[in-house]
């Protein structure tokens, strides 16, 4: 009995179970003869039923035997090695959860410090180590003999880079690139000279002669953000004081160069005038991308864990 004949017989069997008189149209004379034979010879019909049932039982038995053999197989070293992928990525996602909580605490502490009322420069200058980002108020006069610049630096507006968030592939470097001016400041009624970041100036003011029109003479009162020394960022060149080249804020090195105490303030407000430095050059934005890292690591953990379960537990192909 070929496959087409067998399928026809199965169809006839289904019809016979429901005692239906309606059969699908049969155009082939040979198939018509087979259909008549099945209905007129019940023994052959019973035999077909028995064989069909036997085939189903044999198929179920083979499936049960295959499932038993698959379950008896051990996962093995390769499977346990792959299991480390979802475990490690889950651990990294959990670590990023704690990192995000820590970063949110840092940002909140920074905002609290910046919102404080300005305080006088403490008598014990060592206390400044615990007052980073706090506003400090001092009175005195600028000393321009050992003034120098750090840069090149981009202009900072309201704590953010002037070009940030504009979506430009090429920044407008000619307009927003320049230097910040660091000037020694003699504190009134105290034998103390500190460093003050007066603000940002365009590139042409790198020359000290060009900055003569940017000076403020006499006794003044300023308010600045207390800043501690900065660790040299990766790929940033070292400072070269003998060449007048400063790239990052090393407060102790700058204090030694300018003969001051290692105290550094970023002025908050600019003095009026067309050539005056633009104050407020404290970068306040802190990157907090831990939420995207959390989503990425947990998604990888869930995906690779599902793949592992499907491959080694369900014994099925991944795709």
N, C-alpha and C positions, 0 to 999 in steps of 0.2 A: 504494500500500500504506500503510494507516494505521498508527499506532504500536502498537495492540494486535495487529494481524496480524504486524507485524515482530517483536514480542516473542515471539509464539507460534512463529514460524519459528526464532528463535534457540534457543528451548527444544528444538525438534525437532532442530536441528543438534547440540546437545550430546548429545542422546540417540543420534543417528546415529553420532557419533564413538565412543561406547562400545558401539555395536551393541546397544543395549538395546531390548528389546521392550516395556518398561514405560513408558508415557506417563502423564502426569497426566490425570485424567478431564476430558473435553471435553464439555460439555453443549450448546454452541452449534452448531447444524447447519452454519453457514457455516464455523466454525473446524474442524469435523470434515472438511469437504470440502477445506479448505486443507491439513490434515495429510495426508490421503490423496494429494493431488496432489503434495506434496513428496516422499513416499516412492516414489510410482509414476513420477515424472518426475525422474530424477537430474540432468538438465542444469539444471533450475531450482534444484535443491539446490546444485549447484556454483556457480551464479551468486550465490546467497545467501551462500555462503561467501566468494566473491571480494569481494562488496560489504562484508561485515562486516570482512574483513581490510583492505580499502581505507579504511574509516572509521577503524580503529585507527591505521593508518599516518598518515592525515591529522591525527588528533588528536595523535599524538606529534610530528609536524612542527610543528604550531602551538605546542605547548608549548616545543619547542626554540627556535623563532624568538622567542617571547615572552621566554624566559630570556636569549637573546642580546641582545635589545633592552634588557632591564632591566640586564644587566651592563655594557652600554656607556654607560648613563647615569652622569654624574658626580654625586658627593655634593652639591656646591654649598655656598655660604656658609651656608645655613640648617642643613644637616647638620653642618658643622663647628662652628657655634655651639652646636647641641644636644650635640655631643660634649664640649664643655667642662664640662657638668654632671657626668657621671660622673668626669671627670678631677679637677675641683675637689673634689668630695665625697670622692674617694679620698685626695687630699692632706690634707683636713681630718681624715680618720680617722687618717692616719699622724701628723699633728701631735699629735693627742690621745694617741697611743701614747707619744710623747716627753714630753708634759705629764704623763701618768700616772706615768711613771718619775721625773720630777722631783718630783712631789707625794709619791710614796712615799719618796723620799730626804729630803724636808723632814719628813715625819712621823717617820721613823726618827731623824733628828737631834734632833727635839724630844723624843722619848722618851728618847734617850741623855742629853740635857741635864737633863731632869727627874729622872732616876734617879741623878744624881751626888750624892756626899756634900756637905753644906753647907760652904762655904769662908768665911773671914773677908773682910770688906770690904777690897778691895785698897787699898794706900796711894795708888796712882795711880788715881784714879776714872775716868780715861779708858779704863782696861782693861775697864770694865763694858760698853762698847759691843760687846765680843766675848763677853759672858757672858749674853746674853738667855736667859731661861727657866732659868737656873742658880740653885740655892738659895744664898742669901747669909745669913750669920749675923752679927748685930750686937748690941751691948749699949749701953743708954742709957736715956733716959726720954722720954715723950711730952710735947709742948708743945701745949696745947689752945687757945691764943689764936687761932691762924689756921686752925683746923680747918674743913673744908668737906665737902660731899657731892657725888657725881656721880650723876646719874640723871634720870628713873627707870630702874632696872635690874631685871631678873628675877633671882631667886635661882639661884645656880649650886651644884650638888651633884655632887661627884666630876668636876668639869670639864665638866659638861653642864647645860643649863638644866633647872630643876625640872620643867617641863611637857613637855620633849622626849620623844618616843617614847610618849606616852600616848594619842595619837590623838584628842585633844579638839579639836573645831572652835572652841570658845571657851575660851581659857585662864582659869585661876582667878586673875585679876589681883589680886583683893583680898587673896589670901593670899601670892602670890609676887612682888608688885611692891613695890619699895622703892628704897633708895639705898645706895651704898657710901660708907663714911666714910674720908676722907683726912686723916691727922693728921701734922703735922711731928714728927720724931723726932731728938733731940739725941744724937749718938753719943758714948759715954763716951771720955774721954782724947783727944778730937780736936775741933778747932774745925770741926765739920761737922754740918749739919742736913740731913736727907733727908726724903722723903715716904714714908709707909707707908699702904697700904690695909688698914685694920684689919678690914674685912669688911662684910657686908650687914646692913641694918636695915630694918624695915617703914616704910611711908610716914609714920607719925606721928612718927618720929624725925628728920624733916627739920629740925624746929625745934631749934636749939642747946640750948634749955632742957630739952628732953626727953632730950637725950643726956648730961646731967650725971651720971646714974646708970650710964652706960656707960663710965666712965673707969677707967684703971688708973694708979695713982699710984706714984711711986718708980722705982728703976732696975730694968729688966727686960731679959731677953735674948730676942730674937725671931729667927725664921728666915723669910725671905720669898723669893719668886721675883722675880728681877730683870726689870723690864719697861722697854722703851724707849718713846719717844713714839709716839703713835698718829696716823695720818693721818685727818683728818675723813671719816667715811663719807658716802656719797652720801645726800642727803635728810635728814641729821642737822643740826640747827641749830648755829650757831656758839656757842662759849662766851661768856658774858657775866659776867666776874668781878665787875663793879661791882654786878650784880644778884644775885650768888650763884648763878648758873645755869651749871652745868657738865654737858655732854652727852657728851664724849669725853675721852680721856686725852692732853692736850697737856702733856707733862712740863715743857717749858721755860716755858710760860705759867703753869702751876700753881706752879712754883718761884719765878717772879717775884712772883706774888701772895702766896705764903706766906713769902717771904724765906728760901728754902732753896736747896740745890744741886739741879740737875736729875737726881736719883736717885730712882727709884720702886720700891718693893718691895710685893708682894702677900703679906700674912701667910699662913702655911700652917696654923697652929693657933689656934683660938679660946681665949680665957681663960674659965674656968668662971664661970657666973653666968647668971641668967635674962634679963638685959638686955644682955648683951655681944654685939657684932657677930659674925656668922657668918663666920669666915675661910675661906680657900680659894676666893676668888672669881676664880680664873684659868681662863678658858675654854680648854680643852685640845683640844676636838674640831675637827679641820680637815676641811672638806668635800673628799671625793674621789669625784666622780661621773664621772670620766673614762672608766671602763669602759663606762658606758651611752652616753656620747658616741661612743666608738669603734664600738660595735655599730650605733648609729644612722647614722653617716656611711658606714661600710662597706656597710651594707644599702642605703642610698640609692644608693651608687655602683654596686653590683652590679645593682640593679633598673633604674636608668636606663641602665646600660651594655647590659643585655640588650634593653631596649626599642629602643635606638639600633641595635644589631646586627640586630634583627629588621626594623626599618623601612628601614634604608639599605643593608644588606648582603644580607639574604635577600629584600628587597623584598616583605615581607608586612605586613598590617595588625597593629597592636599587639594588638588584641582580636579 
